Amino acid sequence: GDSAYEGANHSPEAGLGRFVEAVREGLVEEGAVLLLESLDRLSRAKPRAAVRLLEDIVEAGVTVVTLNDGQRYDLERLDKEPTSFLVAFLVAMRAHEESRVKGQRVAAAWAEKRKRVRAGKDKRLTRRAPAWLLPEGEGWAVDKPKAEMVRRIFRMTLAGMGEHRIAEALNREGVAPL
């Protein structure tokens, strides 16, 4: 999934972005329904932007239905029931605030990890590493067969093979993904 907080989920490359563009271009029939688990899946951006996105979709004739609370957002309802607009705005506020706080907590945790490494209290930030490295004690060990596969992929690339041809060759040989 793409970040709904930064709006990447409705960028032109993302699935929701392509859907919104299809709606704007009239490729999605009026009366279509967009089912969402929750309204916060549409956007976790600033509340005004989130509600604006909802309005754009609804104004193009698409009804948005949220499964978690059974809400139905369409032009008629948003125009006749101002509370439905308020509900959407309040959900957007909550979603944005949750994402903002979570982002702050994650950033603080990584800052603390970096601080501990610099102070010599820890040897590494994480136990996750590229597939060709394995955690070993306080450091890393090279997984020699996997490292050789990475070197081979680099050699194939330098020889002019593209990613699809490389993948085809490795798949033909039955090489397991790293």
N, CA and C of each residue as an Amber inpcrd file, in Angstrom:
protein
   534
   0.7810000  -1.1700000   0.0000000   0.0000000   0.0000000   0.0000000
   0.8390000   1.2570000   0.0000000   0.2790000   2.2080000  -0.6550000
   0.9150000   3.5180000  -0.6980000   0.3730000   4.3720000   0.4350000
   1.1820000   5.3110000   0.8900000   0.8280000   6.1310000   2.0340000
  -0.3840000   7.0060000   1.7520000  -1.4100000   6.8280000   2.5760000
  -2.5880000   7.6910000   2.4850000  -2.3350000   9.0080000   3.2150000
  -1.3120000   9.0460000   4.0780000  -0.9950000  10.2580000   4.8370000
  -0.3680000  11.3110000   3.9260000   0.5480000  10.8900000   3.0910000
   1.2140000  11.8280000   2.1900000   0.4590000  11.9890000   0.8770000
  -0.5980000  11.1990000   0.6820000  -1.3680000  11.2860000  -0.5570000
  -0.8240000  10.4050000  -1.6660000   0.2030000   9.5910000  -1.3720000
   0.7860000   8.7290000  -2.4040000  -0.2240000   7.6940000  -2.8910000
  -1.2080000   7.3560000  -2.0700000  -2.1900000   6.3530000  -2.4790000
  -3.0900000   6.8420000  -3.6110000  -3.1620000   8.1450000  -3.8140000
  -3.9390000   8.6240000  -4.9640000  -3.0910000   9.4300000  -5.9430000
  -1.7770000   9.1160000  -5.9620000  -0.9110000   9.6810000  -6.9910000
  -1.2540000   8.9950000  -8.3120000  -0.8570000   9.5560000  -9.4410000
  -1.2180000   8.9600000 -10.7430000  -0.7440000   7.5150000 -10.9310000
   0.3020000   7.0910000 -10.2020000   0.8280000   5.7350000 -10.3630000
   0.1170000   4.7200000  -9.4760000  -0.5520000   5.1770000  -8.4370000
  -1.1860000   4.2780000  -7.4680000  -2.5590000   3.8330000  -7.9670000
  -3.0250000   2.7100000  -7.4380000  -4.3130000   2.1700000  -7.8580000
  -5.4580000   3.1420000  -7.6460000  -5.5230000   3.7630000  -6.4720000
  -6.5880000   4.7320000  -6.2100000  -6.4440000   5.9370000  -7.1270000
  -5.2180000   6.3570000  -7.3780000  -4.9880000   7.4900000  -8.2820000
  -5.4830000   7.1980000  -9.6920000  -5.2240000   5.9790000 -10.1540000
  -5.7100000   5.5960000 -11.4940000  -7.2300000   5.5530000 -11.5090000
  -7.8390000   5.0870000 -10.4000000  -9.2970000   5.0630000 -10.3200000
  -9.8610000   6.4740000 -10.3690000  -9.2830000   7.3780000  -9.5690000
  -9.7670000   8.7690000  -9.5390000  -9.6230000   9.4030000 -10.9170000
  -8.5200000   9.1380000 -11.5990000  -8.3190000   9.6850000 -12.9530000
  -9.3650000   9.1110000 -13.9110000  -9.6540000   7.8170000 -13.7830000
 -10.6820000   7.2070000 -14.6380000 -12.0480000   7.8310000 -14.3570000
 -12.3110000   8.1440000 -13.0980000 -13.5690000   8.8130000 -12.7350000
 -13.6220000  10.1800000 -13.4120000 -12.5230000  10.9480000 -13.3030000
 -12.4800000  12.2960000 -13.8880000 -12.6290000  12.2720000 -15.4060000
 -12.0940000  11.2190000 -16.0300000 -12.1640000  11.1100000 -17.4920000
 -13.4910000  10.5290000 -17.9660000 -14.3550000  10.1690000 -17.0320000
 -15.6530000   9.6260000 -17.4040000 -15.6090000   8.1540000 -17.7740000
 -14.5210000   7.4730000 -17.4600000 -14.3970000   6.0540000 -17.7780000
 -15.1410000   5.1760000 -16.7770000 -15.4410000   5.7350000 -15.6180000
 -16.2160000   5.0230000 -14.6080000 -17.6470000   5.5260000 -14.7270000
 -18.5680000   4.6020000 -14.9010000 -19.9570000   4.9870000 -15.1220000
 -20.5440000   5.6950000 -13.9110000 -21.3730000   6.6890000 -14.2010000
 -22.1070000   7.3490000 -13.1330000 -22.9750000   6.3030000 -12.4530000
 -23.0120000   6.3420000 -11.1420000 -23.7590000   5.3450000 -10.3760000
 -22.8790000   4.2180000  -9.8570000 -21.6130000   4.2040000 -10.2740000
 -20.6880000   3.1900000  -9.7680000 -20.4950000   3.3910000  -8.2740000
 -20.0730000   2.3300000  -7.6010000 -19.8630000   2.3730000  -6.1610000
 -18.4150000   2.0170000  -5.8600000 -17.7740000   2.8350000  -5.0310000
 -16.4320000   2.5550000  -4.5350000 -16.5840000   2.0600000  -3.1060000
 -16.2480000   0.7870000  -2.8700000 -16.3300000   0.2110000  -1.5340000
 -14.9920000   0.3890000  -0.8300000 -15.0590000   0.9270000   0.3780000
 -13.8600000   1.1040000   1.1930000 -14.0620000   0.4090000   2.5260000
 -13.0060000  -0.1960000   3.0310000 -13.0710000  -0.7800000   4.3670000
 -13.4630000   0.3040000   5.3620000 -12.8150000   1.4570000   5.2140000
 -13.0630000   2.5970000   6.0900000 -12.7430000   3.8560000   5.2960000
 -13.3520000   4.9600000   5.6640000 -13.0970000   6.2000000   4.9510000
 -11.6320000   6.6170000   5.0430000 -10.9440000   6.2000000   6.1120000
  -9.5350000   6.5800000   6.2280000  -8.6490000   5.8270000   5.2370000
  -9.1830000   4.8380000   4.5400000  -8.4350000   4.1590000   3.4730000
  -8.3840000   5.0470000   2.2300000  -9.3360000   5.9550000   2.0930000
  -9.3460000   6.8760000   0.9620000  -8.2170000   7.8790000   1.1010000
  -8.0660000   8.4200000   2.2980000  -7.0110000   9.4040000   2.5250000
  -6.7890000   9.5950000   4.0140000  -5.5270000   9.8440000   4.3570000
  -5.1660000  10.2430000   5.7120000  -4.4570000  11.6030000   5.6390000
  -4.6630000  12.2670000   4.5220000  -4.0740000  13.5880000   4.3230000
  -4.7770000  14.5930000   5.2360000  -4.3610000  15.8400000   5.1430000
  -5.0300000  16.8750000   5.9410000  -6.5230000  16.8030000   5.6650000
  -7.3390000  17.0170000   6.6870000  -8.7840000  16.8100000   6.5470000
  -9.4320000  17.5100000   5.3580000  -9.0560000  18.7640000   5.0930000
  -9.6710000  19.4550000   3.9510000  -9.3610000  18.7330000   2.6460000
  -8.1210000  18.2720000   2.4890000  -7.7320000  17.5700000   1.2620000
  -8.4570000  16.2290000   1.1570000  -8.5950000  15.5350000   2.2770000
  -9.2750000  14.2410000   2.2830000 -10.7410000  14.3920000   1.8750000
 -11.4060000  15.3750000   2.4600000 -12.8160000  15.5960000   2.1330000
 -12.9630000  16.0910000   0.6980000 -12.0110000  16.8960000   0.2400000
 -12.0420000  17.3640000  -1.1490000 -11.9500000  16.1780000  -2.1110000
 -11.0990000  15.1990000  -1.8050000 -10.9830000  14.0070000  -2.6430000
 -12.3020000  13.2400000  -2.6530000 -12.9100000  13.0770000  -1.4850000
 -14.2170000  12.4200000  -1.4100000 -15.2350000  13.1670000  -2.2660000
 -15.2560000  14.4770000  -2.1400000 -16.2000000  15.2830000  -2.9340000
 -15.9460000  15.1410000  -4.4270000 -14.6730000  15.1330000  -4.8420000
 -14.3490000  14.9780000  -6.2620000 -14.9170000  13.6760000  -6.8180000
 -14.7540000  12.6120000  -6.0580000 -15.2420000  11.2990000  -6.5030000
 -16.7670000  11.2980000  -6.5550000 -17.3900000  11.8160000  -5.5070000
 -18.8490000  11.8320000  -5.4270000 -19.4390000  12.7490000  -6.4980000
 -18.8280000  13.9040000  -6.7320000 -19.3410000  14.8300000  -7.7490000
 -19.2450000  14.2620000  -9.1560000 -18.3810000  13.2620000  -9.3500000
 -18.2850000  12.6040000 -10.6480000 -19.3410000  11.5030000 -10.7960000
 -20.2010000  11.3590000  -9.7770000 -21.2910000  10.4030000  -9.8760000
 -21.0050000   9.0490000  -9.2580000 -19.9050000   8.9300000  -8.5380000
 -19.5660000   7.6600000  -7.8890000 -19.9850000   7.7390000  -6.4250000
 -20.6410000   6.7090000  -5.9550000 -21.0380000   6.6180000  -4.5560000
 -19.9250000   5.9120000  -3.7880000 -19.5600000   6.4570000  -2.6410000
 -18.5500000   5.8420000  -1.7820000 -19.2710000   5.2150000  -0.5950000
 -19.0080000   3.9350000  -0.3740000 -19.6200000   3.2040000   0.7300000
 -18.5010000   2.6580000   1.6110000 -18.6220000   2.9070000   2.9240000
 -17.6250000   2.4130000   3.8730000 -18.2020000   1.2120000   4.6080000
 -17.4540000   0.1170000   4.5960000 -17.9530000  -1.1420000   5.1450000
 -17.9240000  -1.1920000   6.6680000 -16.9570000  -0.5150000   7.2870000
 -16.8450000  -0.6120000   8.7430000 -18.0130000   0.0470000   9.4730000
 -18.5730000   1.1080000   8.8820000 -19.6640000   1.8050000   9.5620000
 -20.9280000   1.9320000   8.7110000 -20.9100000   1.3450000   7.5190000
 -22.0970000   1.3410000   6.6720000 -22.5040000   2.7050000   6.1300000
 -21.5730000   3.6480000   6.1050000 -21.8910000   4.9830000   5.5910000
 -21.9170000   4.9640000   4.0630000 -22.7980000   5.7820000   3.5170000
 -22.9310000   5.9020000   2.0630000 -22.7950000   7.3900000   1.7430000
 -21.8110000   7.7140000   0.9220000 -21.5650000   9.0980000   0.5510000
 -21.8870000   9.2600000  -0.9310000 -22.9170000  10.0410000  -1.2100000
 -23.2380000  10.4090000  -2.5870000 -23.6810000  11.8650000  -2.5790000
 -23.8670000  12.4450000  -3.7660000 -24.2020000  13.8720000  -3.8530000
 -25.4530000  14.2110000  -3.0730000 -26.4760000  13.3980000  -3.2550000
 -27.7500000  13.7000000  -2.6030000 -27.5900000  13.7420000  -1.0850000
 -26.8960000  12.7360000  -0.5390000 -26.7430000  12.6880000   0.9180000
 -25.8740000  13.8250000   1.4270000 -24.7600000  14.0770000   0.7580000
 -23.8730000  15.1500000   1.2220000 -24.5680000  16.5090000   1.1720000
 -25.4500000  16.6890000   0.1730000 -26.1650000  17.9660000   0.0530000
 -27.3340000  18.0740000   1.0350000 -28.0470000  16.9710000   1.2720000
 -29.2440000  17.0170000   2.1140000 -28.9690000  16.7740000   3.5920000
 -27.8770000  16.0780000   3.8830000 -27.5640000  15.7460000   5.2740000
 -26.1800000  16.2970000   5.6220000 -26.1260000  17.5430000   6.0520000
 -24.8240000  18.1360000   6.3810000 -24.0470000  17.3470000   7.4300000
 -24.7470000  16.5810000   8.2520000 -24.0340000  15.7880000   9.2640000
 -23.1640000  14.7160000   8.6070000 -23.5650000  14.2260000   7.4370000
 -22.7430000  13.2190000   6.7600000 -21.4160000  13.8390000   6.3170000
 -21.4720000  15.1050000   5.9120000 -20.2470000  15.8260000   5.5550000
 -19.3780000  15.9960000   6.8000000 -20.0220000  16.3420000   7.9180000
 -19.2860000  16.4880000   9.1760000 -18.6640000  15.1660000   9.6190000
 -19.3890000  14.0660000   9.4580000 -18.8500000  12.7530000   9.8110000
 -17.5990000  12.4870000   8.9820000 -17.6720000  12.7450000   7.6810000
 -16.5150000  12.5290000   6.8060000 -15.3400000  13.4010000   7.2510000
 -15.6180000  14.6490000   7.5820000 -14.5600000  15.5560000   8.0170000
 -13.9380000  15.0900000   9.3350000 -14.7730000  14.6500000  10.2770000
 -14.2660000  14.1820000  11.5720000 -13.4500000  12.8930000  11.4270000
 -13.8880000  11.9960000  10.5570000 -13.1080000  10.7780000  10.2960000
 -11.7610000  11.1660000   9.6990000 -11.7730000  12.1250000   8.7770000
 -10.5220000  12.5870000   8.1640000  -9.6010000  13.2200000   9.2030000
 -10.1610000  13.9930000  10.1190000  -9.3490000  14.6020000  11.1840000
  -8.6880000  13.5300000  12.0510000  -9.4870000  12.5430000  12.4600000
  -8.9620000  11.4710000  13.3070000  -7.8790000  10.6840000  12.5800000
  -8.1280000  10.3320000  11.3420000  -7.1690000   9.5450000  10.5750000
  -5.8550000  10.2950000  10.3930000  -5.9510000  11.5810000  10.0630000
  -4.7440000  12.3880000   9.8620000  -3.9520000  12.4950000  11.1640000
  -4.6510000  12.7400000  12.2550000  -3.9670000  12.8790000  13.5430000
  -3.3020000  11.5640000  13.9640000  -3.9900000  10.4370000  13.7700000
  -3.4060000   9.1350000  14.1020000  -2.1210000   8.9060000  13.3090000
  -2.1550000   9.2040000  12.0250000  -0.9750000   9.0060000  11.1860000
   0.1540000   9.9470000  11.5820000  -0.1800000  11.1790000  11.9080000
   0.8390000  12.1500000  12.3080000   1.5390000  11.6920000  13.5880000
   0.7530000  11.2660000  14.5680000   1.3220000  10.8170000  15.8420000
   2.1520000   9.5520000  15.6330000   1.6410000   8.6270000  14.8400000
   2.3970000   7.4000000  14.5690000   3.7240000   7.7380000  13.9040000
   3.7050000   8.6440000  12.9470000   4.9340000   9.0620000  12.2800000
   5.9340000   9.6590000  13.2570000   5.4460000  10.4610000  14.1830000
   6.3340000  11.0580000  15.1870000   6.9440000   9.9820000  16.0800000
   6.1380000   9.0180000  16.4740000   6.6380000   7.9350000  17.3410000
   7.6930000   7.1000000  16.6270000   7.4430000   6.7660000  15.3790000
   8.4040000   5.9660000  14.6180000   9.7000000   6.7510000  14.4280000
   9.5850000   8.0270000  14.0900000  10.7900000   8.8610000  13.9240000
  11.5770000   8.9430000  15.2230000  10.8810000   9.0850000  16.3470000
  11.5670000   9.1530000  17.6390000  12.2580000   7.8330000  17.9620000
  11.6180000   6.7180000  17.6400000  12.2210000   5.4080000  17.9080000
  13.4900000   5.2220000  17.0810000  13.4630000   5.6380000  15.8020000
  14.6620000   5.5150000  14.9650000  15.7470000   6.4780000  15.4290000
  15.3710000   7.6490000  15.8750000  16.3690000   8.5950000  16.4050000
  17.0420000   7.9960000  17.6380000  16.2660000   7.3410000  18.4920000
  16.8250000   6.6970000  19.6870000  17.7570000   5.5470000  19.2910000
  17.3690000   4.7760000  18.2860000  18.2380000   3.6890000  17.8210000
  19.5710000   4.2360000  17.3170000  19.5070000   5.3100000  16.5130000
  20.7480000   5.9190000  15.9940000  21.6130000   6.4470000  17.1360000
  20.9660000   7.0460000  18.1280000  21.6730000   7.5690000  19.3020000
  22.3880000   6.4390000  20.0520000  21.7160000   5.3130000  20.2190000
  22.3060000   4.1730000  20.9230000  23.5000000   3.5980000  20.1560000
  23.4090000   3.5540000  18.8440000  24.5310000   3.0500000  18.0450000
  25.7150000   4.0090000  18.1590000  25.4480000   5.3090000  18.0320000
  26.5330000   6.2980000  18.1420000  27.2080000   6.2550000  19.5160000
  26.4250000   5.9710000  20.5500000  26.9610000   5.9240000  21.9140000
  27.6450000   4.5890000  22.2200000  27.5970000   3.6580000  21.2720000
  28.2420000   2.3690000  21.4760000  27.4160000   1.3870000  22.2940000
  26.1850000   1.7250000  22.5960000  25.3230000   0.8270000  23.3800000
  24.8000000  -0.3360000  22.5240000  24.6160000  -0.0820000  21.2470000
  24.1860000  -1.1080000  20.2950000  25.1540000  -1.1060000  19.1180000
  25.2500000  -2.2440000  18.4420000  26.1690000  -2.3490000  17.3090000
  25.4740000  -2.0890000  15.9710000  24.1670000  -2.2540000  15.9400000
  23.4440000  -2.0370000  14.6800000  22.0480000  -1.4910000  14.9550000
  21.4820000  -0.8710000  13.9290000  20.1540000  -0.2750000  14.0650000
  19.0420000  -1.3190000  14.0550000  19.2570000  -2.3780000  13.3040000
  18.1920000  -3.3520000  13.0820000  18.7950000  -4.7170000  12.8060000
  17.9940000  -5.7440000  12.9290000  18.4430000  -7.0830000  12.5610000
  18.0960000  -7.3780000  11.1120000  17.4000000  -6.4600000  10.4640000
  17.0630000  -6.6300000   9.0430000  18.2150000  -6.1330000   8.1990000
  18.4860000  -6.8450000   7.1390000  19.5950000  -6.4880000   6.2610000
  19.2810000  -7.0000000   4.8660000  20.1070000  -6.6270000   3.8970000
  19.9320000  -7.2200000   2.5670000  19.9900000  -8.7450000   2.6670000
  19.3490000  -9.4200000   1.7310000  19.1920000 -10.8760000   1.7810000
  20.5120000 -11.6290000   1.8530000  21.6040000 -11.0300000   1.4240000
  22.8860000 -11.7320000   1.4160000  23.6850000 -11.5330000   2.7030000
  23.0840000 -10.8760000   3.6880000  23.7230000 -10.7200000   4.9970000
  22.8810000 -11.3870000   6.0720000  23.5660000 -11.9460000   7.0640000
  22.8840000 -12.6050000   8.1750000  23.3560000 -11.9790000   9.4800000
  22.4460000 -11.7490000  10.4320000  22.9020000 -11.2510000  11.7310000
  23.8040000 -12.3000000  12.3860000  24.9050000 -11.8510000  12.9180000
  25.8300000 -12.7660000  13.6090000  26.4100000 -12.0280000  14.7970000
  26.0130000 -12.4540000  15.9790000  26.4760000 -11.7650000  17.1750000
  26.0590000 -10.3040000  17.1090000  27.0300000  -9.4210000  17.2410000
  26.7550000  -7.9810000  17.1780000  26.9440000  -7.4150000  15.7710000
  27.3380000  -8.2600000  14.8320000  27.6170000  -7.7670000  13.4800000
  26.8600000  -8.5410000  12.4240000  27.4970000  -8.6820000  11.2800000
  26.8800000  -9.3300000  10.1290000  27.8230000 -10.3670000   9.5540000
  27.2530000 -11.4100000   8.9740000  28.0200000 -12.4110000   8.2410000
  27.4740000 -12.4610000   6.8240000  28.3500000 -12.7320000   5.8840000
  27.9230000 -12.8280000   4.4870000  27.3880000 -14.2310000   4.2310000
  26.1910000 -14.3000000   3.6620000  25.6270000 -15.5730000   3.2030000
  26.2310000 -15.7890000   1.8200000  27.2810000 -16.6050000   1.7430000
  28.0930000 -16.7120000   0.5200000  27.3010000 -17.1170000  -0.7220000
  26.4360000 -18.1250000  -0.6570000  25.6810000 -18.4650000  -1.8770000
  24.7870000 -17.3200000  -2.3610000  24.1440000 -16.6320000  -1.4350000
  23.2740000 -15.5190000  -1.8330000  24.1040000 -14.3450000  -2.3530000
  25.2320000 -14.0810000  -1.7230000  26.1040000 -12.9980000  -2.1880000
  26.5990000 -13.2950000  -3.5960000  26.9080000 -14.5550000  -3.8700000
  27.3580000 -14.9140000  -5.2230000  26.2320000 -14.7080000  -6.2350000
  24.9990000 -14.9950000  -5.8330000  23.8620000 -14.7740000  -6.7410000
  23.7190000 -13.2800000  -7.0430000  23.8910000 -12.4360000  -6.0380000
  23.8200000 -10.9880000  -6.2540000  24.9260000 -10.5540000  -7.2220000
  26.1410000 -11.0770000  -7.0210000  27.2520000 -10.7510000  -7.9400000
  26.9170000 -11.1990000  -9.3590000  26.3220000 -12.3870000  -9.4760000
  25.9430000 -12.8920000 -10.8050000  24.9190000 -11.9740000 -11.4690000
  23.9310000 -11.5120000 -10.7130000  22.9210000 -10.6020000 -11.2660000
  23.5860000  -9.3090000 -11.7340000  24.5430000  -8.7960000 -10.9610000
  25.2790000  -7.5950000 -11.3860000  26.0550000  -7.8650000 -12.6760000
  26.7080000  -9.0510000 -12.7570000  27.4540000  -9.3760000 -13.9860000
  26.5150000  -9.4500000 -15.1810000  25.3440000 -10.0450000 -14.9970000
  24.3620000 -10.1570000 -16.0820000  23.9010000  -8.7630000 -16.5150000
  23.6920000  -7.8890000 -15.5510000  23.2840000  -6.5160000 -15.8620000
  24.3720000  -5.8000000 -16.6420000  25.6170000  -5.9340000 -16.1790000
  26.7380000  -5.2850000 -16.8700000  26.9510000  -5.8490000 -18.2640000
  26.5090000  -7.0940000 -18.4740000  26.6230000  -7.7100000 -19.7960000
  25.4940000  -7.2570000 -20.7260000  24.5720000  -6.4370000 -20.1870000
  23.5190000  -5.8740000 -21.0340000  22.1610000  -6.5270000 -20.8910000
  22.0100000  -7.4510000 -19.9810000  20.6990000  -8.0880000 -19.7930000
  19.8100000  -7.1760000 -18.9530000  18.5560000  -7.0820000 -19.3360000
  17.5880000  -6.3120000 -18.5670000  16.9930000  -7.1470000 -17.4540000
  16.2500000  -6.5020000 -16.5740000  15.7130000  -7.1990000 -15.4070000
  14.7840000  -8.3480000 -15.7860000  14.0130000  -8.1990000 -16.8640000
  13.0870000  -9.2600000 -17.2530000  13.8380000 -10.4750000 -17.7910000
  14.8570000 -10.2460000 -18.6000000  15.6570000 -11.3700000 -19.1200000
  16.4000000 -12.0670000 -17.9970000  16.9030000 -11.3030000 -17.0400000
  17.5980000 -11.9040000 -15.8990000  16.6240000 -12.7670000 -15.1070000
  15.4410000 -12.2180000 -14.8290000  14.4350000 -12.9780000 -14.0740000
  14.0460000 -14.2490000 -14.8250000  13.8520000 -14.1440000 -16.1410000
  13.5030000 -15.3250000 -16.9370000  14.5930000 -16.3870000 -16.8400000
  15.8560000 -15.9680000 -16.9640000  16.9810000 -16.9130000 -16.8970000
  17.0220000 -17.5980000 -15.5340000  16.8790000 -16.8230000 -14.4730000
  16.9370000 -17.4040000 -13.1280000  15.7400000 -18.3150000 -12.8590000
  14.5740000 -17.9290000 -13.3610000  13.3780000 -18.7720000 -13.2010000
  13.5410000 -20.0910000 -13.9620000  14.0920000 -20.0210000 -15.1780000
  14.3300000 -21.2320000 -15.9690000  15.2620000 -22.2000000 -15.2210000
  16.2200000 -21.6450000 -14.5230000  17.1780000 -22.4710000 -13.7710000
  16.6140000 -22.9250000 -12.4290000  15.4470000 -22.4080000 -12.0510000
  14.8370000 -22.8000000 -10.7840000  15.4920000 -22.1420000  -9.5840000
  16.1400000 -20.9880000  -9.7960000  16.7800000 -20.2800000  -8.7030000
  15.7060000 -19.6440000  -7.8100000  15.7780000 -19.9330000  -6.5310000
  14.7880000 -19.3940000  -5.5900000  15.0460000 -17.9060000  -5.3920000
  13.9990000 -17.0980000  -5.2230000  14.1940000 -15.6780000  -4.9300000
  14.9650000 -15.4990000  -3.6350000  15.7280000 -14.4310000  -3.5480000
  16.4780000 -14.1650000  -2.3220000  15.5210000 -13.7680000  -1.2070000
